[in-house]
């Protein structure tokens, strides 16, 4: 499945991810103000449709460094005169796997599409008429919407048959 294509079955778009953008702030001397574009304390990145997260990675690294410095200051206040050289010299790294996050988002999109389809099916005439033929047995498989496996097979068949996906 291509990330930039909506999930379309039977001509209906069930879910579509258009873009994923990140805005990351770090706190300076004042509380964060999301309405001010201070480029020293704000980074923007795009995960999708094109990946450009370098500024976000750099801002996160800066935030981690600022956190380390804050901890050193607090420690110095709590235990004056103690040696905090090791804390000051330590590196703080946070490496984010943006590709893994995008794959997780794609899984979430498929789950969302199925949830929308399931909700539609249960409220549609098709779902209502199928359920009306079944005696009040709510546990009957026929009383429920087609399974996620069925939905995924329909999705896969749409791709194999060259239908819009």
C-alpha positions in Angstrom: 0.0 0.0 0.0 1.3 3.4 -0.9 1.2 6.0 2.0 -0.1 8.8 -0.2 -3.2 6.9 -1.5 -6.5 6.9 0.3 -8.2 3.7 1.3 -11.0 3.5 -1.3 -13.3 0.5 -1.6 -16.4 0.5 -3.8 -15.8 4.1 -4.7 -15.9 5.3 -1.1 -12.9 6.8 0.7 -12.7 5.3 4.1 -9.5 7.1 5.3 -6.8 9.2 3.8 -3.6 10.6 5.4 -2.7 13.9 3.6 0.2 15.0 5.7 2.0 14.7 9.0 3.7 17.8 10.3 5.5 18.4 13.6 5.9 21.6 15.6 8.3 21.2 18.5 8.9 23.9 21.1 11.5 24.1 23.9 11.0 26.4 26.8 13.4 29.4 27.1 13.2 31.8 30.0 9.5 32.3 29.6 6.7 29.8 29.2 6.1 28.4 25.7 3.9 30.6 23.6 2.6 28.6 20.7 1.4 31.8 19.0 4.9 33.2 18.6 7.3 32.0 15.9 10.6 32.2 17.8 12.8 30.1 15.5 15.4 29.8 18.3 12.8 27.8 20.4 10.6 26.3 17.6 11.2 23.8 15.0 8.9 22.5 12.3 9.2 19.2 10.4 7.4 17.1 7.9 7.1 13.4 8.3 4.7 12.9 5.4 4.4 13.2 2.4 8.1 14.1 2.2 10.3 13.4 5.2 12.2 16.4 6.5 12.7 16.1 10.2 16.2 17.4 10.7 15.1 20.7 12.4 12.9 18.7 14.7 15.7 16.3 15.6 18.0 19.3 16.3 15.3 21.0 18.5 14.8 17.7 20.5 18.5 17.4 20.9 18.6 21.0 22.2 15.8 20.4 24.6 17.6 17.3 25.9 20.7 19.4 26.5 18.7 22.1 28.2 17.1 19.5 30.4 20.5 18.2 31.4 21.7 21.7 32.2 18.5 22.3 34.3 19.2 19.1 36.2 22.8 20.2 36.9 21.5 23.5 38.2 19.0 21.9 40.5 21.5 19.4 41.8 24.0 22.2 42.4 21.3 24.1 44.5 20.4 21.0 46.4 24.0 20.0 47.2 26.1 23.1 47.0 29.8 22.6 46.3 29.3 19.0 45.0 31.1 17.9 41.8 28.7 17.9 38.9 31.3 17.6 36.2 30.2 14.1 35.2 26.6 15.3 34.7 27.8 18.4 32.7 30.1 16.2 30.5 27.5 13.5 29.8 25.8 13.4 26.5 22.0 13.1 26.3 20.7 11.5 23.1 17.3 10.7 21.9 17.2 9.0 18.5 13.7 8.8 17.0 12.9 6.3 14.3 10.6 8.4 12.0 10.2 5.5 9.5 8.8 3.3 12.3 6.4 6.1 13.4 5.2 6.4 9.8 4.6 2.7 9.6 2.6 2.8 12.8 0.6 5.7 11.4 -0.2 3.6 8.3 -1.4 0.8 10.6 -3.6 3.3 12.5 -5.1 4.5 9.2 -6.1 0.9 8.2 -7.6 0.5 11.7 -9.5 3.7 11.3 -10.7 2.8 7.9 -12.0 -0.5 9.2 -13.7 1.2 12.2 -15.5 3.6 9.9 -16.5 0.7 7.6 -17.7 -1.3 10.6 -19.7 1.6 11.9 -21.2 2.3 8.5 -22.1 -1.4 8.0 -23.8 -1.7 11.4 -25.9 1.4 10.7 -26.6 0.7 7.0 -29.7 -0.9 5.5 -27.5 -3.8 4.4 -26.3 -4.4 8.0 -29.8 -3.9 9.4 -31.5 -6.3 6.9 -28.8 -8.9 7.4 -29.2 -8.7 11.1 -33.1 -8.7 10.9 -33.0 -12.3 9.5 -31.2 -13.5 12.6 -33.1 -14.2 15.7 -32.1 -12.1 18.7 -28.8 -14.0 18.9 -26.3 -11.1 19.3 -23.4 -13.6 19.4 -24.1 -15.0 16.0 -21.3 -14.3 13.5 -23.9 -13.4 10.9 -25.3 -10.6 13.2 -22.0 -8.8 13.1 -20.4 -6.7 10.4 -18.0 -8.6 8.2 -14.7 -9.2 9.9 -11.6 -7.2 9.7 -10.0 -10.1 7.7 -12.8 -9.8 5.2 -12.3 -6.0 5.0 -8.5 -6.5 4.5 -9.1 -9.1 1.8 -11.4 -6.7 0.0 -8.7 -4.1 0.4 -6.0 -6.5 -1.0 -8.3 -7.6 -3.9 -8.9 -4.0 -4.8 -5.2 -3.5 -5.2 -4.7 -6.8 -7.1 -7.6 -6.0 -9.5 -6.2 -2.5 -10.2 -9.1 -0.7 -8.6 -8.6 2.7 -7.1 -7.0 2.3 -3.7 
